[in-house]
Amino acid sequence: MGTQAFKQAMRRVTGAVTVVTTRGIQGERRGVTATAVCSLSVAPPALIACVNRETWVGQLAPASRIFCVNVLARAQCAVAEAFAGRTGHVAEDRFAVGDWDEHESGTPALRDAIASFDCRLERSVDFASHVVLVGEVVRTTVGPAQAEPLLYFDGAFTTAVPPI
Ligand SMILES: Cc1cc2nc3c(=O)[nH]c(=O)nc-3n(C[C@H](O)[C@H](O)[C@H](O)COP(=O)(O)O)c2cc1C
Protein backbone atom coordinates (compact mmCIF):
# COMPACT_ATOMS: atom_id res chain seq x y z
CA MET A 1 0.00 0.00 0.00
CA GLY A 2 1.54 3.31 -1.09
CA THR A 3 1.66 6.33 1.20
CA GLN A 4 0.21 8.56 -1.54
CA ALA A 5 -3.08 6.64 -1.66
CA PHE A 6 -3.25 6.65 2.15
CA LYS A 7 -2.71 10.42 2.30
CA GLN A 8 -5.29 10.96 -0.44
CA ALA A 9 -7.90 8.99 1.50
CA MET A 10 -7.00 10.66 4.82
CA ARG A 11 -7.62 14.06 3.20
CA ARG A 12 -11.28 13.00 3.03
CA VAL A 13 -11.46 12.46 6.79
CA THR A 14 -12.74 15.60 8.47
CA GLY A 15 -10.79 16.43 11.61
CA ALA A 16 -11.54 18.70 14.55
CA VAL A 17 -8.57 21.04 14.80
CA THR A 18 -6.85 21.13 18.18
CA VAL A 19 -3.68 22.55 19.66
CA VAL A 20 -1.97 20.06 21.96
CA THR A 21 0.11 21.89 24.55
CA THR A 22 2.60 20.93 27.20
CA ARG A 23 5.35 22.36 29.36
CA GLY A 24 8.97 21.35 29.37
CA ILE A 25 10.71 20.44 32.60
CA GLN A 26 12.07 24.00 32.78
CA GLY A 27 8.53 25.36 32.51
CA GLU A 28 8.74 26.33 28.83
CA ARG A 29 5.42 26.29 26.95
CA ARG A 30 5.08 24.37 23.70
CA GLY A 31 2.17 23.50 21.41
CA VAL A 32 1.35 21.81 18.13
CA THR A 33 -1.67 21.90 15.84
CA ALA A 34 -3.10 18.38 15.66
CA THR A 35 -6.15 16.61 14.27
CA ALA A 36 -5.01 13.11 15.32
CA VAL A 37 -6.85 13.25 18.64
CA CYS A 38 -9.48 10.76 19.76
CA SER A 39 -11.56 9.84 22.77
CA LEU A 40 -10.32 6.57 24.35
CA SER A 41 -12.51 5.69 27.33
CA VAL A 42 -15.06 7.23 29.66
CA ALA A 43 -14.12 5.36 32.84
CA PRO A 44 -11.47 6.48 33.33
CA PRO A 45 -11.92 9.57 31.15
CA ALA A 46 -9.07 9.21 28.69
CA LEU A 47 -8.02 10.31 25.23
CA ILE A 48 -5.14 9.83 22.84
CA ALA A 49 -3.19 12.37 20.81
CA CYS A 50 -0.76 11.29 18.07
CA VAL A 51 2.13 13.67 17.53
CA ASN A 52 5.30 13.49 15.54
CA ARG A 53 8.29 12.79 17.76
CA GLU A 54 10.21 15.57 16.00
CA THR A 55 7.82 18.21 17.36
CA TRP A 56 8.49 19.97 20.65
CA VAL A 57 5.37 18.43 22.16
CA GLY A 58 6.41 14.97 20.98
CA GLN A 59 9.76 15.52 22.70
CA LEU A 60 8.62 17.19 25.90
CA ALA A 61 5.27 15.63 26.87
CA PRO A 62 6.72 12.13 27.49
CA ALA A 63 9.12 13.76 29.98
CA SER A 64 6.86 16.31 31.70
CA ARG A 65 3.95 13.82 31.65
CA ILE A 66 1.33 16.54 31.24
CA PHE A 67 -0.48 17.75 28.15
CA CYS A 68 -3.66 19.57 27.22
CA VAL A 69 -5.89 19.22 24.15
CA ASN A 70 -7.46 22.57 23.17
CA VAL A 71 -10.29 22.20 20.64
CA LEU A 72 -10.37 25.25 18.39
CA ALA A 73 -13.28 27.42 17.29
CA ARG A 74 -13.59 28.77 13.76
CA ALA A 75 -12.49 32.19 15.02
CA GLN A 76 -9.19 30.66 16.17
CA CYS A 77 -7.90 29.74 12.71
CA ALA A 78 -4.87 32.02 13.19
CA VAL A 79 -3.92 29.99 16.28
CA ALA A 80 -4.04 26.78 14.21
CA GLU A 81 -1.80 28.35 11.55
CA ALA A 82 0.73 29.54 14.12
CA PHE A 83 0.98 26.19 15.92
CA ALA A 84 1.27 24.38 12.58
CA GLY A 85 4.46 26.33 11.94
CA ARG A 86 2.95 28.31 9.05
CA THR A 87 3.51 31.81 10.38
CA GLY A 88 7.16 31.76 11.37
CA HIS A 89 6.34 31.72 15.09
CA VAL A 90 8.47 29.17 16.93
CA ALA A 91 8.57 27.70 20.43
CA GLU A 92 7.21 30.05 23.15
CA ASP A 93 6.56 32.83 20.57
CA ARG A 94 3.59 30.91 19.22
CA PHE A 95 1.70 31.78 22.41
CA ALA A 96 1.63 35.43 21.27
CA VAL A 97 -1.14 34.26 18.92
CA GLY A 98 -4.43 33.67 20.80
CA ASP A 99 -5.39 34.33 24.37
CA TRP A 100 -3.65 31.84 26.67
CA ASP A 101 -4.27 30.89 30.26
CA GLU A 102 -3.11 27.82 32.14
CA HIS A 103 -4.63 24.89 33.95
CA GLU A 104 -3.68 24.14 37.55
CA SER A 105 -1.27 21.50 36.25
CA GLY A 106 0.57 24.22 34.33
CA THR A 107 -0.49 23.19 30.82
CA PRO A 108 -1.35 26.10 28.49
CA ALA A 109 -5.12 26.45 28.04
CA LEU A 110 -6.59 28.47 25.18
CA ARG A 111 -9.26 30.88 26.39
CA ASP A 112 -12.51 30.57 24.43
CA ALA A 113 -11.56 27.15 23.07
CA ILE A 114 -14.61 25.03 22.26
CA ALA A 115 -13.35 22.57 24.87
CA SER A 116 -10.11 21.89 26.66
CA PHE A 117 -8.95 18.59 28.16
CA ASP A 118 -6.15 18.74 30.67
CA CYS A 119 -4.39 15.37 30.85
CA ARG A 120 -1.93 13.47 32.95
CA LEU A 121 0.17 11.33 30.65
CA GLU A 122 -0.69 7.75 31.53
CA ARG A 123 1.66 6.24 28.95
CA SER A 124 3.28 7.04 25.65
CA VAL A 125 3.59 4.56 22.82
CA ASP A 126 6.13 5.01 20.03
CA PHE A 127 4.99 4.08 16.55
CA ALA A 128 7.19 4.83 13.56
CA SER A 129 7.58 8.65 13.34
CA HIS A 130 4.92 9.34 15.96
CA VAL A 131 4.28 9.03 19.65
CA VAL A 132 0.80 8.22 20.91
CA LEU A 133 0.13 10.20 24.07
CA VAL A 134 -2.38 8.37 26.24
CA GLY A 135 -3.84 10.85 28.67
CA GLU A 136 -6.07 10.51 31.67
CA VAL A 137 -8.24 13.62 31.66
CA VAL A 138 -7.99 15.46 34.97
CA ARG A 139 -9.98 18.57 34.11
CA THR A 140 -12.13 19.90 31.30
CA THR A 141 -13.46 23.31 30.36
CA VAL A 142 -16.09 24.07 27.74
CA GLY A 143 -16.64 27.24 25.75
CA PRO A 144 -19.81 29.00 24.64
CA ALA A 145 -22.63 26.66 23.51
CA GLN A 146 -22.98 28.38 20.13
CA ALA A 147 -19.32 28.17 19.14
CA GLU A 148 -18.58 27.07 15.58
CA PRO A 149 -15.86 24.39 15.34
CA LEU A 150 -12.68 24.72 13.29
CA LEU A 151 -12.41 21.67 11.04
CA TYR A 152 -9.86 20.46 8.48
CA PHE A 153 -11.02 18.75 5.29
CA ASP A 154 -9.31 18.15 1.96
CA GLY A 155 -6.30 20.24 2.92
CA ALA A 156 -8.25 23.31 4.02
CA PHE A 157 -9.80 24.82 7.13
CA THR A 158 -13.58 24.80 7.18
CA THR A 159 -16.44 24.72 9.66
CA ALA A 160 -19.64 22.71 10.19
CA VAL A 161 -22.94 23.60 8.56
CA PRO A 162 -26.01 23.86 10.83
CA PRO A 163 -27.52 20.46 11.82
CA ILE A 164 -29.33 18.64 8.99
C1 LIG B 1 -4.74 20.85 10.23
C2 LIG B 1 -3.43 20.27 10.70
C3 LIG B 1 -3.42 19.11 11.46
C4 LIG B 1 -2.23 18.55 11.92
N1 LIG B 1 -2.28 17.43 12.69
C5 LIG B 1 -1.14 16.93 13.21
C6 LIG B 1 -1.19 15.83 14.09
O1 LIG B 1 -2.25 15.28 14.40
N2 LIG B 1 -0.01 15.38 14.61
C7 LIG B 1 1.19 15.95 14.28
O2 LIG B 1 2.24 15.50 14.77
N3 LIG B 1 1.27 17.01 13.44
C8 LIG B 1 0.14 17.52 12.91
N4 LIG B 1 0.19 18.61 12.08
C9 LIG B 1 1.50 19.17 11.72
C10 LIG B 1 2.08 20.05 12.83
O3 LIG B 1 1.14 20.99 13.30
C11 LIG B 1 3.32 20.80 12.28
O4 LIG B 1 4.23 19.88 11.77
C12 LIG B 1 3.98 21.66 13.36
O5 LIG B 1 4.78 22.64 12.76
C13 LIG B 1 4.91 20.86 14.22
O6 LIG B 1 5.36 21.68 15.28
P1 LIG B 1 6.92 21.83 15.67
O7 LIG B 1 7.24 23.17 15.12
O8 LIG B 1 6.90 21.71 17.14
O9 LIG B 1 7.69 20.77 14.98
C14 LIG B 1 -0.99 19.17 11.60
C15 LIG B 1 -0.99 20.35 10.83
C16 LIG B 1 -2.19 20.89 10.39
C17 LIG B 1 -2.18 22.17 9.58
The ligand as an ORCA input file, in Angstrom:
! r2SCAN-3c Opt
* xyz 0 1
  C      -4.736     20.849     10.234
  C      -3.426     20.271     10.703
  C      -3.422     19.113     11.458
  C      -2.230     18.547     11.918
  N      -2.280     17.426     12.693
  C      -1.141     16.930     13.206
  C      -1.192     15.826     14.093
  O      -2.251     15.284     14.397
  N      -0.008     15.379     14.607
  C       1.194     15.954     14.278
  O       2.236     15.500     14.774
  N       1.271     17.007     13.441
  C       0.136     17.525     12.909
  N       0.190     18.605     12.079
  C       1.497     19.168     11.722
  C       2.079     20.054     12.829
  O       1.140     20.989     13.304
  C       3.318     20.805     12.285
  O       4.228     19.878     11.772
  C       3.984     21.658     13.356
  O       4.777     22.643     12.758
  C       4.911     20.858     14.223
  O       5.365     21.682     15.276
  P       6.920     21.832     15.672
  O       7.242     23.173     15.119
  O       6.904     21.707     17.144
  O       7.692     20.768     14.978
  C      -0.995     19.172     11.596
  C      -0.993     20.351     10.832
  C      -2.188     20.888     10.390
  C      -2.182     22.165      9.577
*
